[in-house]
Amino acid sequence: MCQTEQADRDTLLLEMLRLLAYERGIGNVEEAYKAVLAREADVPTIVGPGIAMPHAKLEALDEIVVAVATSRNGIVYDSGQPENLIKLIILTLAPKHAPGAYLQSVSCVAKICQDPTTAEVVSSLSTREKVWNFFDEGGVALPDHLRARDIMDPIEVKLLEHDTLERAIDLFVRHRLNELPVLDKDGDLVGVVSTHELLRVCLPEYILWMDDLTPIMNFEPFAEILRKESQTWLTEIMTDEYAIVQVDEPAVQVAKQITRERTNWAYVLQGKRLVGVVSLETFLSKILRE
């Protein structure tokens, strides 16, 4: 749908679904409409400047179908972001029982959509043929499989190898995390510090076998740690046992490594450099619910 005059988001989404029903036979339009709106109510799918990628999973489908709509003036897609006018909407419907199908479709257009000019350029095109040509020329192709890079999150909190235990405890508490990666000056992953390791340091193994904890009722081991936290380097407590995957490995490798290492995190590397992380919660959400 090129250069639509429709300014209401929900009405436009319904028109796109009706077009898909006519062209591709997506089943019950009203059910599809409710599914798309429910997903948008959860988290509006604005993925870049002027670009939204609404989506839903449907029982009636056995393949991915996509509709594209452009608006010259832009529409208010999310009432919480009225200044971010959306000019390009890519609506994706995926089979209900195809884990990761939507993420594969996102992956195939992600490179193009990262260009901040994409929405302006596509919304200026006047015919459907020109719109499809734009994506064809960009090399859009559905990947054979989902990769680790397609489901990873950016690294927002990290430690450096010259940091102290004091810094680690501060970050654990401030960000409510139970594990943090440790990087060297080049951004390479050299270890992981976890709250479990911290407790292990605070509670030596012999204490775990004590029935009578009266001698340490006032947390003496913890007090000792606090006295030394600013002089304790991370290299003294970090572990080299953690789950890693390379950025272009299949996403299923993430599940394998998380399970093998009995952890809740898999770190995504490009060579040795840390580029992202996948939590177990993120993995389950993106594969089983996206």
KALINCOR-V764112 format. One record per backbone hydrogen bond with DSSP energy under -1.0 kcal/mol. CO is the residue of the C=O (numbers start at 1). NH is the residue of the N-H. If there is no record, write none. Layout:
# KALINCOR-V764112
[[CO & NH] [CO & NH]]
This chain:
# KALINCOR-V764112
[[1 & 70] [8 & 12] [9 & 13] [10 & 14] [11 & 15] [12 & 16] [13 & 17] [14 & 18] [15 & 19] [16 & 20] [17 & 21] [18 & 22] [19 & 23] [20 & 24] [28 & 32] [29 & 33] [30 & 34] [31 & 35] [32 & 36] [33 & 37] [34 & 38] [35 & 39] [36 & 40] [37 & 41] [38 & 42] [39 & 43] [44 & 46] [45 & 53] [48 & 51] [50 & 87] [50 & 88] [51 & 47] [51 & 48] [52 & 90] [54 & 92] [56 & 94] [58 & 96] [65 & 93] [67 & 91] [69 & 89] [70 & 4] [75 & 86] [78 & 81] [81 & 84] [83 & 85] [86 & 75] [87 & 71] [88 & 52] [89 & 69] [91 & 67] [92 & 56] [93 & 65] [94 & 58] [95 & 98] [98 & 101] [100 & 104] [101 & 105] [102 & 106] [103 & 107] [104 & 108] [106 & 110] [109 & 113] [110 & 114] [112 & 115] [115 & 118] [117 & 121] [118 & 122] [119 & 123] [122 & 125] [127 & 131] [128 & 132] [129 & 133] [130 & 134] [131 & 135] [132 & 136] [133 & 137] [135 & 140] [136 & 139] [146 & 251] [147 & 150] [148 & 151] [148 & 152] [153 & 277] [159 & 183] [160 & 163] [163 & 234] [164 & 168] [165 & 169] [166 & 170] [167 & 171] [168 & 172] [169 & 173] [170 & 174] [171 & 175] [172 & 177] [178 & 195] [180 & 193] [181 & 159] [182 & 190] [182 & 191] [183 & 161] [184 & 187] [187 & 274] [188 & 184] [191 & 182] [192 & 239] [193 & 180] [194 & 198] [195 & 199] [196 & 200] [197 & 201] [198 & 202] [199 & 203] [204 & 207] [207 & 210] [213 & 216] [214 & 217] [216 & 219] [219 & 223] [220 & 224] [221 & 225] [222 & 226] [223 & 227] [224 & 228] [228 & 231] [229 & 166] [232 & 165] [233 & 236] [234 & 237] [234 & 238] [239 & 192] [243 & 267] [245 & 269] [246 & 249] [247 & 149] [249 & 148] [250 & 253] [251 & 254] [252 & 256] [253 & 257] [254 & 258] [255 & 259] [256 & 260] [257 & 261] [258 & 263] [264 & 280] [266 & 278] [267 & 245] [268 & 275] [268 & 276] [269 & 247] [270 & 273] [272 & 189] [273 & 270] [276 & 268] [277 & 153] [278 & 266] [279 & 283] [280 & 284] [281 & 285] [282 & 286] [283 & 287] [284 & 288] [285 & 289] [285 & 290]]
